[in-house]
Amino acid sequence: MTTKSKLLLVVTIMLLGLTAATIVNIALNFREYSIKSATDKAEMAANIVKDGITAHMVNGIMDKREYFLNQISSTGSVEFLRLIRSQGVIKQYGDGLDKENTKDTIDEEVLKTGEPVEKITETATSTKLRVTIPYKATSDNTVASCLNCHNVNKGDVLGVISMEFDITETRNSGMMTVLKILGINLLFIFVVLLLMNYFVTPYMKLFSNLQEGIKKAYSGDFSHEFVSNVGGDAKNVVKQMNSLFSKMQETFGDIKFNLATFIPQGSVSISDPLHEAKTIISELSDIYKFKKTIELDASKSDVYIRIIDILKLKYHVGHFAFYEVNNVTSERKLIYSTEEETICFEKTNKNAMECRAHRTNSVTISTEFPNLCRACVSQNLDYVCIPFNINHDISLTVSMTSGNRDEVDLMKKNISSIRHYLEAAKPVIESQILMEKLRDTSLRDGMTGLYNRRFLEEIIDKIMSQANRNKETYAVLMLDVDFFKMVNDTYGHDVGDKVIVALSKILKNSIRESDLAIRYGGEEFLILLSNATDEGIMQVANKIHSNFAALSFDVGTSETLKKTISIGISKFPTDGDTIWKCIKYADTALYEAKNTGRNKIVEFKKDMFKSGDEF
């Protein structure tokens, strides 16, 4: 039902209610008035009869009263008129004309009580008014005194006068009057509704037009033109609305499109574009704050921690793992996990191409297909895995898991938003990777790829602190190529470089990930072995020594060159309470090896110090 129809219906109901109340009030008042009027006339007629009978008695012509009574009874509205004598009068004067004794209970009641009675009898076709009044004895010391003729006391009831009137015509006249009033009211209602329809219709059209324009505005369309035939204030409203919508179309109409350059359309699925714009702007604000924060972070690890906090605090992801993938080697490193064990097979960390999300570079959602990713161990958890490429070298993978489908649906809803944060972090992470490369380059030897002495100077304090805290031990191996200067002088620096590079490869292949191999300077190399046993230390030293001795170098004159190395060994904290001391002691042991024939492995002993050489 339209607003206009509702308004007309309400007005009609109100007017009909008012009409009904008016008609009922008029009908009740008219009936009361009609009955009161008829009653007054009946009482007046009864008193006339009473006075007439009294006059007949005084004049001694009571036997002539029948004519008088017939004259009154012949009035059109009088149904009957009768005189009823009391028992005292009957005893004194007899029954009278036509046995003037009681005819019904009303006559008896009035004779008994001396009080008049009025009774209305209504049927569907007629209305009767019965009036019965007493005739009491009076004494006013005149010839009209009742006591002169009757053996009664003053106030005794001599009889009653009983009359019945037909007031049907009065009732019918009242009904006709009510019907006329009803007709006039209905005509008035009809005219009012016509006038309302005439004057309200233009406003209703304007209202509908406004609704249509606002509805379009909710969907981002401000091109609606408001029209109305109503003048005055309504015309001004239409003009102002058209002006407002025109400005909104110019300014807001393109906001969503412009925002999409920052956040792709469809990432926020809301039917109200105003609310959508607010949501996108709020998202942009949060991402901007996030980006400004990570730009001041000191390292890539700090940025990763920020991303982890976003997943926890903003998106309330309860279970997830965060990986860094080396795109060159396809190795995957676990940065953080909320669980002790992840849902992926261990082989996935060695070969990230086993991960469907990384291999396809697309979001993998387990609910889309049974056993979607073959690298997943768990059969009881659903997962949403988001890959994100940082650059040619590095990618990230966020693997979110849950056993609750509602949580998975929420994860799916947040995919685009999470990617926005990764996108914001991308240039910062790239910058951190570049800085790490530059720093790593400055801390590595360009020829061998091993860490250099500068790196040792930067890292040694951290190693010492960790060793003291965790009660760790270190073995220090100082290596030197025997008679290396002769190689450069005899065969040239190209051959010397080949010897250095070959030795560095042997060092890399002979130690663990937790160990360090450093080019200490020239042909000198330093190795730090963490938590190694005495037997393990010697095994590493002998392996390096023998593998290098087995090498042959082409010197370009159809001959080959073989070289040997000397190794000095000291142990922290057995030989010294600092690693710097142990490096000095390993160098002392190396010096001892060279002075005693070279091509050997020598462990440091205190007696190797000359007087005054101790730390």
QUIZI-V855650 format. One record per residue. RES is the residue in three letters. OMEGA is omega as a letter, one per 20 degrees, with the letter a starting at -180 (999 if undefined). BURIAL is 1 if it has 24 or more other C-alpha atoms within 12 Angstrom, else 0. Layout:
# QUIZI-V855650
res:RES omega:OMEGA burial:BURIAL
res:RES omega:OMEGA burial:BURIAL
This chain:
# QUIZI-V855650
res:MET omega:a burial:0
res:THR omega:r burial:0
res:THR omega:r burial:0
res:LYS omega:r burial:1
res:SER omega:r burial:0
res:LYS omega:a burial:0
res:LEU omega:r burial:0
res:LEU omega:r burial:1
res:LEU omega:r burial:0
res:VAL omega:r burial:0
res:VAL omega:r burial:0
res:THR omega:a burial:1
res:ILE omega:a burial:0
res:MET omega:a burial:0
res:LEU omega:r burial:1
res:LEU omega:r burial:1
res:GLY omega:r burial:0
res:LEU omega:r burial:0
res:THR omega:a burial:1
res:ALA omega:r burial:0
res:ALA omega:r burial:0
res:THR omega:a burial:0
res:ILE omega:r burial:1
res:VAL omega:a burial:0
res:ASN omega:r burial:0
res:ILE omega:a burial:1
res:ALA omega:a burial:1
res:LEU omega:r burial:0
res:ASN omega:a burial:0
res:PHE omega:r burial:1
res:ARG omega:a burial:1
res:GLU omega:r burial:0
res:TYR omega:a burial:0
res:SER omega:a burial:1
res:ILE omega:r burial:1
res:LYS omega:r burial:0
res:SER omega:r burial:0
res:ALA omega:r burial:1
res:THR omega:r burial:1
res:ASP omega:r burial:0
res:LYS omega:a burial:1
res:ALA omega:r burial:1
res:GLU omega:r burial:1
res:MET omega:r burial:0
res:ALA omega:r burial:1
res:ALA omega:r burial:1
res:ASN omega:r burial:1
res:ILE omega:r burial:0
res:VAL omega:a burial:1
res:LYS omega:r burial:1
res:ASP omega:a burial:0
res:GLY omega:r burial:1
res:ILE omega:r burial:1
res:THR omega:r burial:1
res:ALA omega:r burial:0
res:HIS omega:a burial:0
res:MET omega:a burial:0
res:VAL omega:a burial:0
res:ASN omega:r burial:0
res:GLY omega:a burial:0
res:ILE omega:a burial:0
res:MET omega:r burial:0
res:ASP omega:r burial:0
res:LYS omega:a burial:0
res:ARG omega:a burial:1
res:GLU omega:r burial:0
res:TYR omega:r burial:0
res:PHE omega:a burial:1
res:LEU omega:r burial:1
res:ASN omega:r burial:0
res:GLN omega:r burial:0
res:ILE omega:a burial:1
res:SER omega:a burial:1
res:SER omega:r burial:0
res:THR omega:a burial:0
res:GLY omega:a burial:0
res:SER omega:a burial:1
res:VAL omega:r burial:1
res:GLU omega:r burial:1
res:PHE omega:r burial:1
res:LEU omega:r burial:1
res:ARG omega:r burial:1
res:LEU omega:r burial:1
res:ILE omega:r burial:1
res:ARG omega:r burial:1
res:SER omega:a burial:1
res:GLN omega:r burial:1
res:GLY omega:r burial:0
res:VAL omega:r burial:1
res:ILE omega:r burial:0
res:LYS omega:a burial:0
res:GLN omega:a burial:0
res:TYR omega:r burial:0
res:GLY omega:a burial:0
res:ASP omega:a burial:0
res:GLY omega:a burial:1
res:LEU omega:r burial:0
res:ASP omega:r burial:0
res:LYS omega:a burial:0
res:GLU omega:r burial:1
res:ASN omega:a burial:1
res:THR omega:a burial:1
res:LYS omega:a burial:0
res:ASP omega:a burial:0
res:THR omega:r burial:0
res:ILE omega:r burial:1
res:ASP omega:a burial:1
res:GLU omega:a burial:1
res:GLU omega:a burial:1
res:VAL omega:r burial:1
res:LEU omega:a burial:1
res:LYS omega:a burial:1
res:THR omega:a burial:0
res:GLY omega:r burial:1
res:GLU omega:a burial:1
res:PRO omega:r burial:1
res:VAL omega:r burial:1
res:GLU omega:a burial:1
res:LYS omega:r burial:0
res:ILE omega:r burial:1
res:THR omega:a burial:0
res:GLU omega:r burial:0
res:THR omega:a burial:0
res:ALA omega:a burial:0
res:THR omega:a burial:0
res:SER omega:r burial:0
res:THR omega:a burial:1
res:LYS omega:r burial:1
res:LEU omega:r burial:1
res:ARG omega:r burial:1
res:VAL omega:r burial:1
res:THR omega:a burial:1
res:ILE omega:a burial:1
res:PRO omega:r burial:1
res:TYR omega:a burial:1
res:LYS omega:r burial:1
res:ALA omega:r burial:1
res:THR omega:r burial:0
res:SER omega:a burial:0
res:ASP omega:r burial:0
res:ASN omega:r burial:0
res:THR omega:r burial:0
res:VAL omega:a burial:0
res:ALA omega:a burial:0
res:SER omega:a burial:0
res:CYS omega:a burial:1
res:LEU omega:r burial:1
res:ASN omega:a burial:0
res:CYS omega:a burial:0
res:HIS omega:r burial:1
res:ASN omega:a burial:0
res:VAL omega:r burial:1
res:ASN omega:r burial:0
res:LYS omega:r burial:0
res:GLY omega:r burial:0
res:ASP omega:a burial:1
res:VAL omega:r burial:1
res:LEU omega:a burial:1
res:GLY omega:r burial:1
res:VAL omega:r burial:1
res:ILE omega:a burial:1
res:SER omega:a burial:1
res:MET omega:r burial:1
res:GLU omega:a burial:1
res:PHE omega:r burial:1
res:ASP omega:a burial:1
res:ILE omega:r burial:1
res:THR omega:a burial:1
res:GLU omega:r burial:0
res:THR omega:r burial:1
res:ARG omega:a burial:1
res:ASN omega:r burial:0
res:SER omega:r burial:0
res:GLY omega:r burial:1
res:MET omega:r burial:0
res:MET omega:r burial:0
res:THR omega:r burial:0
res:VAL omega:a burial:1
res:LEU omega:r burial:0
res:LYS omega:r burial:0
res:ILE omega:r burial:0
res:LEU omega:r burial:1
res:GLY omega:r burial:0
res:ILE omega:r burial:0
res:ASN omega:r burial:1
res:LEU omega:r burial:0
res:LEU omega:r burial:0
res:PHE omega:r burial:0
res:ILE omega:a burial:1
res:PHE omega:a burial:0
res:VAL omega:r burial:0
res:VAL omega:r burial:0
res:LEU omega:r burial:1
res:LEU omega:r burial:0
res:LEU omega:r burial:0
res:MET omega:r burial:0
res:ASN omega:a burial:1
res:TYR omega:a burial:0
res:PHE omega:a burial:0
res:VAL omega:a burial:0
res:THR omega:r burial:1
res:PRO omega:r burial:0
res:TYR omega:r burial:1
res:MET omega:r burial:1
res:LYS omega:r burial:1
res:LEU omega:r burial:1
res:PHE omega:r burial:1
res:SER omega:r burial:0
res:ASN omega:r burial:0
res:LEU omega:r burial:1
res:GLN omega:a burial:0
res:GLU omega:r burial:0
res:GLY omega:r burial:1
res:ILE omega:r burial:1
res:LYS omega:r burial:0
res:LYS omega:a burial:1
res:ALA omega:r burial:1
res:TYR omega:r burial:0
res:SER omega:r burial:0
res:GLY omega:a burial:1
res:ASP omega:a burial:1
res:PHE omega:a burial:1
res:SER omega:a burial:1
res:HIS omega:r burial:1
res:GLU omega:a burial:1
res:PHE omega:r burial:1
res:VAL omega:r burial:1
res:SER omega:r burial:1
res:ASN omega:a burial:0
res:VAL omega:r burial:0
res:GLY omega:r burial:0
res:GLY omega:a burial:0
res:ASP omega:a burial:0
res:ALA omega:r burial:0
res:LYS omega:r burial:0
res:ASN omega:r burial:0
res:VAL omega:r burial:0
res:VAL omega:a burial:1
res:LYS omega:a burial:0
res:GLN omega:r burial:0
res:MET omega:r burial:1
res:ASN omega:r burial:1
res:SER omega:r burial:0
res:LEU omega:a burial:0
res:PHE omega:r burial:1
res:SER omega:r burial:0
res:LYS omega:r burial:0
res:MET omega:r burial:0
res:GLN omega:a burial:0
res:GLU omega:a burial:0
res:THR omega:a burial:0
res:PHE omega:a burial:1
res:GLY omega:a burial:1
res:ASP omega:a burial:0
res:ILE omega:a burial:1
res:LYS omega:r burial:1
res:PHE omega:a burial:0
res:ASN omega:r burial:0
res:LEU omega:a burial:1
res:ALA omega:r burial:0
res:THR omega:r burial:0
res:PHE omega:r burial:1
res:ILE omega:a burial:1
res:PRO omega:r burial:0
res:GLN omega:a burial:0
res:GLY omega:r burial:0
res:SER omega:r burial:1
res:VAL omega:a burial:1
res:SER omega:a burial:0
res:ILE omega:a burial:0
res:SER omega:a burial:0
res:ASP omega:a burial:0
res:PRO omega:r burial:1
res:LEU omega:r burial:1
res:HIS omega:r burial:0
res:GLU omega:r burial:1
res:ALA omega:r burial:1
res:LYS omega:a burial:0
res:THR omega:a burial:0
res:ILE omega:a burial:1
res:ILE omega:r burial:0
res:SER omega:r burial:0
res:GLU omega:r burial:1
res:LEU omega:r burial:1
res:SER omega:r burial:0
res:ASP omega:a burial:0
res:ILE omega:r burial:1
res:TYR omega:r burial:0
res:LYS omega:r burial:0
res:PHE omega:a burial:1
res:LYS omega:r burial:1
res:LYS omega:r burial:0
res:THR omega:a burial:0
res:ILE omega:r burial:1
res:GLU omega:a burial:1
res:LEU omega:r burial:0
res:ASP omega:a burial:0
res:ALA omega:a burial:0
res:SER omega:r burial:0
res:LYS omega:r burial:1
res:SER omega:r burial:0
res:ASP omega:r burial:0
res:VAL omega:r burial:1
res:TYR omega:r burial:1
res:ILE omega:r burial:1
res:ARG omega:r burial:1
res:ILE omega:r burial:1
res:ILE omega:r burial:1
res:ASP omega:r burial:0
res:ILE omega:r burial:1
res:LEU omega:a burial:1
res:LYS omega:a burial:0
res:LEU omega:a burial:0
res:LYS omega:a burial:0
res:TYR omega:r burial:1
res:HIS omega:r burial:0
res:VAL omega:a burial:1
res:GLY omega:a burial:1
res:HIS omega:r burial:1
res:PHE omega:r burial:1
res:ALA omega:a burial:1
res:PHE omega:a burial:1
res:TYR omega:r burial:1
res:GLU omega:a burial:1
res:VAL omega:r burial:1
res:ASN omega:a burial:1
res:ASN omega:a burial:1
res:VAL omega:a burial:0
res:THR omega:a burial:0
res:SER omega:r burial:1
res:GLU omega:a burial:1
res:ARG omega:a burial:1
res:LYS omega:r burial:1
res:LEU omega:r burial:1
res:ILE omega:a burial:1
res:TYR omega:r burial:1
res:SER omega:r burial:1
res:THR omega:a burial:1
res:GLU omega:r burial:0
res:GLU omega:r burial:0
res:GLU omega:r burial:0
res:THR omega:a burial:1
res:ILE omega:a burial:1
res:CYS omega:r burial:1
res:PHE omega:a burial:0
res:GLU omega:a burial:0
res:LYS omega:a burial:0
res:THR omega:r burial:1
res:ASN omega:r burial:1
res:LYS omega:r burial:0
res:ASN omega:a burial:1
res:ALA omega:r burial:1
res:MET omega:r burial:1
res:GLU omega:r burial:1
res:CYS omega:a burial:1
res:ARG omega:a burial:1
res:ALA omega:a burial:1
res:HIS omega:a burial:1
res:ARG omega:a burial:1
res:THR omega:a burial:0
res:ASN omega:r burial:0
res:SER omega:a burial:0
res:VAL omega:a burial:1
res:THR omega:a burial:1
res:ILE omega:a burial:1
res:SER omega:a burial:1
res:THR omega:a burial:1
res:GLU omega:a burial:0
res:PHE omega:a burial:0
res:PRO omega:r burial:0
res:ASN omega:a burial:0
res:LEU omega:a burial:0
res:CYS omega:a burial:1
res:ARG omega:r burial:0
res:ALA omega:a burial:1
res:CYS omega:a burial:1
res:VAL omega:a burial:0
res:SER omega:r burial:0
res:GLN omega:a burial:0
res:ASN omega:a burial:0
res:LEU omega:r burial:1
res:ASP omega:a burial:1
res:TYR omega:r burial:1
res:VAL omega:a burial:1
res:CYS omega:a burial:1
res:ILE omega:r burial:1
res:PRO omega:r burial:1
res:PHE omega:a burial:1
res:ASN omega:r burial:1
res:ILE omega:r burial:1
res:ASN omega:a burial:0
res:HIS omega:a burial:0
res:ASP omega:a burial:0
res:ILE omega:r burial:1
res:SER omega:r burial:1
res:LEU omega:r burial:1
res:THR omega:r burial:1
res:VAL omega:a burial:1
res:SER omega:a burial:1
res:MET omega:a burial:1
res:THR omega:r burial:1
res:SER omega:r burial:1
res:GLY omega:a burial:0
res:ASN omega:a burial:0
res:ARG omega:r burial:0
res:ASP omega:r burial:0
res:GLU omega:r burial:1
res:VAL omega:r burial:1
res:ASP omega:r burial:0
res:LEU omega:r burial:0
res:MET omega:a burial:1
res:LYS omega:a burial:1
res:LYS omega:a burial:0
res:ASN omega:a burial:1
res:ILE omega:a burial:1
res:SER omega:a burial:1
res:SER omega:r burial:1
res:ILE omega:r burial:1
res:ARG omega:r burial:1
res:HIS omega:r burial:1
res:TYR omega:r burial:1
res:LEU omega:r burial:1
res:GLU omega:r burial:1
res:ALA omega:a burial:1
res:ALA omega:a burial:1
res:LYS omega:a burial:1
res:PRO omega:r burial:0
res:VAL omega:r burial:1
res:ILE omega:r burial:1
res:GLU omega:r burial:1
res:SER omega:r burial:0
res:GLN omega:r burial:1
res:ILE omega:r burial:1
res:LEU omega:r burial:0
res:MET omega:r burial:0
res:GLU omega:r burial:0
res:LYS omega:r burial:0
res:LEU omega:r burial:0
res:ARG omega:a burial:0
res:ASP omega:r burial:0
res:THR omega:r burial:0
res:SER omega:a burial:0
res:LEU omega:r burial:1
res:ARG omega:r burial:1
res:ASP omega:a burial:1
res:GLY omega:a burial:0
res:MET omega:a burial:1
res:THR omega:a burial:1
res:GLY omega:r burial:0
res:LEU omega:r burial:1
res:TYR omega:a burial:1
res:ASN omega:a burial:1
res:ARG omega:r burial:1
res:ARG omega:r burial:0
res:PHE omega:r burial:1
res:LEU omega:a burial:1
res:GLU omega:r burial:0
res:GLU omega:a burial:0
res:ILE omega:a burial:0
res:ILE omega:a burial:0
res:ASP omega:r burial:0
res:LYS omega:r burial:0
res:ILE omega:r burial:1
res:MET omega:a burial:1
res:SER omega:a burial:0
res:GLN omega:a burial:0
res:ALA omega:r burial:0
res:ASN omega:a burial:0
res:ARG omega:a burial:0
res:ASN omega:a burial:0
res:LYS omega:a burial:0
res:GLU omega:r burial:0
res:THR omega:r burial:1
res:TYR omega:r burial:1
res:ALA omega:a burial:1
res:VAL omega:r burial:1
res:LEU omega:r burial:1
res:MET omega:a burial:1
res:LEU omega:r burial:1
res:ASP omega:r burial:1
res:VAL omega:a burial:1
res:ASP omega:r burial:1
res:PHE omega:a burial:0
res:PHE omega:a burial:1
res:LYS omega:r burial:0
res:MET omega:r burial:0
res:VAL omega:a burial:1
res:ASN omega:a burial:0
res:ASP omega:a burial:0
res:THR omega:a burial:0
res:TYR omega:r burial:0
res:GLY omega:a burial:0
res:HIS omega:r burial:0
res:ASP omega:r burial:0
res:VAL omega:r burial:1
res:GLY omega:r burial:1
res:ASP omega:r burial:1
res:LYS omega:r burial:1
res:VAL omega:a burial:1
res:ILE omega:a burial:1
res:VAL omega:a burial:1
res:ALA omega:r burial:1
res:LEU omega:a burial:1
res:SER omega:r burial:1
res:LYS omega:r burial:1
res:ILE omega:r burial:1
res:LEU omega:a burial:1
res:LYS omega:a burial:1
res:ASN omega:a burial:0
res:SER omega:a burial:1
res:ILE omega:r burial:1
res:ARG omega:r burial:0
res:GLU omega:a burial:0
res:SER omega:r burial:0
res:ASP omega:a burial:1
res:LEU omega:r burial:1
res:ALA omega:a burial:1
res:ILE omega:r burial:1
res:ARG omega:a burial:1
res:TYR omega:r burial:1
res:GLY omega:r burial:0
res:GLY omega:r burial:1
res:GLU omega:a burial:1
res:GLU omega:r burial:1
res:PHE omega:a burial:1
res:LEU omega:r burial:1
res:ILE omega:r burial:1
res:LEU omega:r burial:1
res:LEU omega:a burial:1
res:SER omega:r burial:1
res:ASN omega:a burial:0
res:ALA omega:r burial:1
res:THR omega:r burial:0
res:ASP omega:r burial:0
res:GLU omega:r burial:0
res:GLY omega:r burial:0
res:ILE omega:a burial:1
res:MET omega:r burial:1
res:GLN omega:r burial:0
res:VAL omega:a burial:1
res:ALA omega:a burial:1
res:ASN omega:r burial:1
res:LYS omega:r burial:1
res:ILE omega:a burial:1
res:HIS omega:a burial:1
res:SER omega:a burial:1
res:ASN omega:a burial:1
res:PHE omega:a burial:1
res:ALA omega:a burial:1
res:ALA omega:a burial:0
res:LEU omega:r burial:1
res:SER omega:a burial:0
res:PHE omega:r burial:1
res:ASP omega:a burial:0
res:VAL omega:r burial:0
res:GLY omega:r burial:0
res:THR omega:a burial:0
res:SER omega:r burial:0
res:GLU omega:a burial:0
res:THR omega:a burial:0
res:LEU omega:r burial:1
res:LYS omega:a burial:1
res:LYS omega:r burial:1
res:THR omega:r burial:1
res:ILE omega:r burial:1
res:SER omega:a burial:1
res:ILE omega:r burial:1
res:GLY omega:a burial:1
res:ILE omega:r burial:1
res:SER omega:a burial:1
res:LYS omega:r burial:1
res:PHE omega:j burial:1
res:PRO omega:a burial:1
res:THR omega:a burial:0
res:ASP omega:a burial:1
res:GLY omega:a burial:1
res:ASP omega:r burial:0
res:THR omega:r burial:1
res:ILE omega:r burial:1
res:TRP omega:r burial:1
res:LYS omega:a burial:1
res:CYS omega:r burial:1
res:ILE omega:r burial:1
res:LYS omega:a burial:1
res:TYR omega:r burial:1
res:ALA omega:r burial:1
res:ASP omega:r burial:1
res:THR omega:r burial:1
res:ALA omega:r burial:1
res:LEU omega:r burial:1
res:TYR omega:r burial:1
res:GLU omega:a burial:1
res:ALA omega:a burial:1
res:LYS omega:a burial:1
res:ASN omega:a burial:0
res:THR omega:r burial:0
res:GLY omega:a burial:0
res:ARG omega:r burial:1
res:ASN omega:r burial:1
res:LYS omega:r burial:1
res:ILE omega:a burial:1
res:VAL omega:r burial:1
res:GLU omega:a burial:1
res:PHE omega:r burial:1
res:LYS omega:a burial:1
res:LYS omega:a burial:0
res:ASP omega:r burial:0
res:MET omega:a burial:1
res:PHE omega:r burial:0
res:LYS omega:a burial:0
res:SER omega:r burial:0
res:GLY omega:a burial:0
res:ASP omega:a burial:0
res:GLU omega:r burial:0
res:PHE omega:999 burial:0
